Structures are given as structure tokens and as C-alpha cells.
Amino acid sequence: MKGWLSGKFGRQARFILVGAWNTLFGYGVFLGFNAIFSRVFQNRAAAYMPAIVLSNIFSIVNAFIFHKHITFRSKTSGKAMILEFFRFSCTYLVSFALSLILMPVLVEIFKLKPAVAAIAIILVITIISYVAHANFSFKKSSGHE
């Protein structure tokens, strides 16, 4: 990638692009699972909680692939890639825990619809994710630029 994606703020630009894709992907998966589970379960929490769990699993795998190859351009492979995925997953574990805490608070206490609450959570997690991935998941020793 040439131009603004490789310049002084190239990594940040790539993070935003990959993050936008992953956000759309994850939000779409969440909405899909939430719609399915809403038809199966009478209890609202029984629909949105498994939806958020499953959408996070799909999003983590998607995000790892794209951030590894596009954002941070990591060249690790083999056993080192497993460690890199572990660090990446640990970073997402914090985000995931935060999602599990914030979702019922925003829906049950603040009376937001689950779809709206998910957007608010995404905004908070985006900032946390960049800092954590840049300084932990794909740290310089992992082979990013």
C-alpha cells in the first residue's frame, strides 16, 4: 500500500479502515444473532447476551486476520503467531468483558435498545483497542512497522 496508508499516520489510517470493516462485520453479526435469538427467547436478555458472545467470537477472528496483515503488517508465523493471537485475544477479552458489563447497564438501566447500546460500546472499545493492539498485541518485536 502506497500513499497515505504508508505515511506518518499510515498505521492509524489502516487501523481506522480495518476497524470500520470489523465494526460493520461485528455489528451485522450481532444484529443477525440478536434477530434470531429474539424469535427463540421471550426474555430480551436471553436474546442479546448470546448474540453479543457469538458476535464477539466471530469479530475477534476477523479482526485478527485483518489487523495482522493490513494494520500492523505482522510477519510472524508458526508458534510465534499463536502467541500473537493469544495476546490479541487477551486484548479482546478485556473489551469483551467490558461489553458484557456495559450492555445490560445500557439496556436495562438506561433503557437503550440493544442495537443503540452496541454502537455506544463500539465507540468506547475502539479507543481501547488501538492502544492495546499497538502496545501489546502486535508490539514491535512481533514484526510490525
HULIN-V964261 format. One record per residue. N is the residue number from 1. RES is the residue in one small letter. SS is DSSP state (2 for helix, 1 for strand, 0 for the rest). PHI is phi in radians with two decimals (* if undefined). PSI is psi in whole degrees, -180 to 180 (* if undefined). Layout:
N/RES/SS/PHI/PSI, N/RES/SS/PHI/PSI
//
This chain:
1/m/0/*/128, 2/k/0/-1.90/171, 3/g/2/1.39/-144, 4/w/2/-1.10/-19, 5/l/2/-1.42/-8, 6/s/0/-2.08/-3, 7/g/0/-1.27/-162, 8/k/0/-0.95/-39, 9/f/0/-1.92/26, 10/g/2/-1.04/-44, 11/r/2/-1.11/-41, 12/q/2/-1.13/-40, 13/a/2/-1.11/-44, 14/r/2/-1.12/-38, 15/f/2/-1.07/-43, 16/i/2/-1.12/-44, 17/l/2/-1.12/-47, 18/v/2/-1.16/-40, 19/g/2/-1.09/-39, 20/a/2/-1.09/-46, 21/w/2/-1.05/-49, 22/n/2/-1.14/-35, 23/t/2/-1.12/-48, 24/l/2/-1.07/-44, 25/f/2/-1.05/-55, 26/g/2/-1.11/-41, 27/y/2/-1.14/-41, 28/g/2/-1.11/-42, 29/v/2/-1.13/-43, 30/f/2/-1.03/-49, 31/l/2/-1.06/-39, 32/g/2/-1.12/-50, 33/f/2/-1.14/-40, 34/n/2/-1.08/-41, 35/a/2/-1.11/-43, 36/i/2/-1.13/-50, 37/f/2/-1.21/-28, 38/s/2/-1.15/-28, 39/r/2/-1.39/-25, 40/v/2/-1.57/-40, 41/f/0/-1.93/135, 42/q/0/-1.24/-40, 43/n/0/-1.28/126, 44/r/2/-1.05/-43, 45/a/2/-1.13/-32, 46/a/2/-1.18/-17, 47/a/2/-1.61/-51, 48/y/2/-1.37/-27, 49/m/2/-1.21/-49, 50/p/2/-1.14/-30, 51/a/2/-1.10/-42, 52/i/2/-1.24/-35, 53/v/2/-1.11/-52, 54/l/2/-1.16/-40, 55/s/2/-1.15/-33, 56/n/2/-1.18/-39, 57/i/2/-1.08/-49, 58/f/2/-1.09/-41, 59/s/2/-1.15/-37, 60/i/2/-1.10/-47, 61/v/2/-1.12/-46, 62/n/2/-1.03/-48, 63/a/2/-1.11/-41, 64/f/2/-1.04/-48, 65/i/2/-1.03/-49, 66/f/2/-1.26/-42, 67/h/2/-1.19/-38, 68/k/2/-1.06/-49, 69/h/2/-1.55/-32, 70/i/2/-1.81/-54, 71/t/2/-1.22/-59, 72/f/0/-1.71/-8, 73/r/0/0.85/46, 74/s/0/-1.25/138, 75/k/0/-1.83/6, 76/t/0/-1.12/151, 77/s/0/-2.62/176, 78/g/2/1.06/-138, 79/k/2/-1.11/-34, 80/a/2/-1.12/-34, 81/m/2/-1.21/-34, 82/i/2/-1.11/-43, 83/l/2/-1.12/-40, 84/e/2/-1.08/-44, 85/f/2/-1.13/-38, 86/f/2/-1.08/-47, 87/r/2/-1.08/-44, 88/f/2/-1.03/-46, 89/s/2/-1.14/-37, 90/c/2/-1.09/-40, 91/t/2/-1.07/-44, 92/y/2/-1.22/-28, 93/l/2/-1.06/-40, 94/v/2/-1.11/-46, 95/s/2/-1.09/-41, 96/f/2/-1.11/-46, 97/a/2/-1.06/-42, 98/l/2/-1.08/-40, 99/s/2/-1.08/-43, 100/l/2/-1.15/-32, 101/i/2/-1.36/-47, 102/l/2/-1.25/-35, 103/m/2/-1.02/-55, 104/p/2/-1.16/-31, 105/v/2/-1.10/-49, 106/l/2/-1.19/-36, 107/v/2/-1.42/-49, 108/e/2/-1.46/-37, 109/i/2/-1.58/-49, 110/f/0/-1.57/-3, 111/k/0/1.06/31, 112/l/0/-1.39/152, 113/k/0/-1.23/147, 114/p/2/-0.93/-38, 115/a/2/-1.12/-38, 116/v/2/-1.28/-42, 117/a/2/-1.05/-39, 118/a/2/-1.07/-38, 119/i/2/-1.14/-43, 120/a/2/-1.06/-42, 121/i/2/-1.14/-41, 122/i/2/-1.02/-43, 123/l/2/-1.07/-44, 124/v/2/-1.15/-45, 125/i/2/-1.22/-29, 126/t/2/-1.02/-47, 127/i/2/-1.14/-47, 128/i/2/-1.04/-42, 129/s/2/-1.10/-46, 130/y/2/-1.05/-49, 131/v/2/-1.06/-45, 132/a/2/-1.18/-43, 133/h/2/-1.19/-40, 134/a/2/-1.18/-35, 135/n/2/-1.80/-9, 136/f/2/-2.34/-61, 137/s/2/-1.05/-50, 138/f/0/-2.06/46, 139/k/0/-1.03/160, 140/k/2/-0.84/-38, 141/s/2/-1.13/-13, 142/s/2/-1.40/-9, 143/g/0/1.73/23, 144/h/0/-1.62/165, 145/e/0/-1.31/*
//
